[in-house]
């Protein structure tokens, strides 16, 4: 890891090896994410454009809203639940969930 400094004392740039990072695009670009792995395990961080999206899961997931508001219906539920910034929901392995956003939103998805 290298630390580079810009002329401004308020700006620092950290350069790290990102060769294991993957870029994922779903729904014609409506959902995009960067996948990575660290000491806590596999995760993605992504953005969701306004719209409604259907996902299937292989592994169990924990979705944390980091910006905006998401609404979701997880397999077995019948009503949309609202998740503002800072809240989270879990999705069981081998299941389905729907997520929707009225404004651009961002999330952290941790694979459990």
C-alpha positions as CSV (number, residue, x, y, z in Angstrom):
1,X,0.0,0.0,0.0
2,X,1.3,3.5,-0.9
3,X,0.2,6.8,0.5
4,X,0.3,9.7,-1.9
5,X,-0.2,13.3,-1.0
6,X,-1.8,16.0,-3.1
7,X,-0.7,19.6,-2.7
8,X,-3.6,20.3,-0.4
9,X,-3.0,19.1,3.2
10,X,-6.7,18.0,3.3
11,X,-6.4,15.4,0.5
12,X,-4.7,12.0,0.9
13,X,-4.9,9.2,-1.7
14,X,-4.4,5.6,-0.6
15,X,-3.4,3.3,-3.4
16,X,-4.2,-0.4,-2.8
17,X,-4.3,-3.6,-4.9
18,X,-7.8,-3.8,-6.4
19,X,-7.2,-6.7,-8.6
20,X,-9.8,-8.8,-6.8
21,X,-12.5,-6.2,-7.1
22,X,-15.3,-7.0,-9.5
23,X,-17.7,-4.6,-11.2
24,X,-21.3,-6.0,-11.5
25,X,-24.0,-4.4,-13.7
26,X,-27.7,-5.5,-13.5
27,X,-30.9,-4.4,-15.1
28,X,-29.4,-2.4,-17.9
29,X,-27.3,-0.4,-15.4
30,X,-30.1,0.3,-12.9
31,X,-28.1,-1.5,-10.2
32,X,-24.3,-1.5,-10.2
33,X,-21.9,-2.8,-7.6
34,X,-18.3,-3.4,-6.7
35,X,-17.5,-6.8,-5.2
36,X,-14.6,-7.4,-2.8
37,X,-13.4,-9.6,-0.1
38,X,-11.8,-8.7,3.2
39,X,-11.2,-10.2,6.7
40,X,-15.0,-10.1,7.3
41,X,-15.8,-12.1,4.1
42,X,-17.3,-11.4,0.7
43,X,-19.3,-8.2,0.1
44,X,-20.5,-5.7,-2.5
45,X,-21.1,-2.0,-2.3
46,X,-23.5,-0.6,-4.9
47,X,-25.9,2.0,-6.2
48,X,-29.5,1.6,-7.2
49,X,-31.2,3.9,-9.6
50,X,-34.9,4.7,-9.1
51,X,-37.0,1.6,-10.0
52,X,-38.0,-1.9,-8.8
53,X,-35.7,-4.8,-9.1
54,X,-36.0,-8.6,-8.5
55,X,-33.0,-10.6,-7.2
56,X,-32.4,-14.3,-6.5
57,X,-29.9,-15.3,-3.9
58,X,-27.5,-18.2,-3.6
59,X,-25.9,-17.2,-0.2
60,X,-27.6,-15.5,2.7
61,X,-27.1,-11.7,2.6
62,X,-27.3,-8.7,4.9
63,X,-28.2,-5.5,3.1
64,X,-27.4,-2.2,4.8
65,X,-28.6,1.1,3.3
66,X,-25.7,3.6,3.3
67,X,-27.5,6.4,1.4
68,X,-31.1,7.1,0.4
69,X,-34.0,4.8,1.2
70,X,-34.8,1.3,0.0
71,X,-38.0,-0.6,0.2
72,X,-37.9,-4.4,0.1
73,X,-40.0,-7.5,0.1
74,X,-38.1,-10.7,1.2
75,X,-39.3,-14.2,0.3
76,X,-42.3,-15.1,2.4
77,X,-43.3,-11.5,3.2
78,X,-46.3,-9.8,1.5
79,X,-45.7,-6.1,2.3
80,X,-43.0,-3.6,1.4
81,X,-40.8,-2.6,4.3
82,X,-39.0,0.7,4.3
83,X,-35.3,0.9,5.1
84,X,-33.8,4.3,5.5
85,X,-30.1,5.1,5.6
86,X,-28.4,3.1,8.4
87,X,-31.0,0.3,8.6
88,X,-30.6,-3.2,7.3
89,X,-32.4,-6.4,6.4
90,X,-31.4,-10.0,5.8
91,X,-32.2,-12.3,3.0
92,X,-32.1,-16.1,3.4
93,X,-29.9,-18.3,1.2
94,X,-31.6,-19.7,-2.0
95,X,-34.4,-17.2,-1.9
96,X,-35.8,-14.2,-3.7
97,X,-36.3,-10.5,-2.8
98,X,-37.5,-7.4,-4.5
99,X,-36.0,-4.0,-3.8
100,X,-37.2,-0.6,-5.0
101,X,-35.9,3.0,-4.7
102,X,-37.6,6.3,-5.5
103,X,-34.3,8.2,-5.5
104,X,-30.7,7.0,-6.2
105,X,-29.6,5.0,-3.2
106,X,-26.6,3.0,-2.1
107,X,-26.1,-0.2,-0.1
108,X,-23.6,-2.6,1.4
109,X,-24.4,-6.3,0.8
110,X,-22.5,-8.7,3.1
111,X,-22.6,-12.4,2.3
112,X,-23.3,-14.3,5.5
